[in-house]
């Protein structure tokens, strides 16, 4: 079997009007994706409310997230990660505008 090496920061699209989501690997119980943000946020009044647990880590850049029912925001910098339980409503309130923020997201069943 020949393995192929990839890079989490490779082939980044530039100038996208919206966030870029790319599935890197998938099985019946796990999905791993790369999310590229560049100043993108969740639109006002909208919340992510997922049916699966999601583990996210910042590989490049920085972000802030709000969690429904909690005061303040979570600040995420390179290497920071958080486990978001299924049903936990959250939104991205800020990502670095001058460089891409690269998220590594693992969705668990």
Steps between C-alpha positions, in 0.01 A plus 500: 500500500634843405426775753466865401617786720275807526544828687225667706617840370541390137289611201307767688243682287532878518244775484201276573174680578410230752679246715653202322414151632696196380456140616844345555389154617171329576370176648154398620576643847758778444540787256814715495487832321706809441323834527660817361377836631633845415305752700188283465246472781167329556228742380327694780213306653618165357636216715665167429298225672648169397377146561856368550780593740763716330865539601661808346857631512660814360798402283568855372357842580253568781127508569236584758184301565183570697312220673128548561425559868861585594635848560812605317665329206749221457830625358681244286860537386740263324494163674184572701220246471152453639250214506153624410233253614209417269216750551729776634398808304804705404614757248825644370516871586845586360787353297825670404422734209857540372589130471315173466387318811537127445276280712534125534157358584421143600130404504426198718198270504 
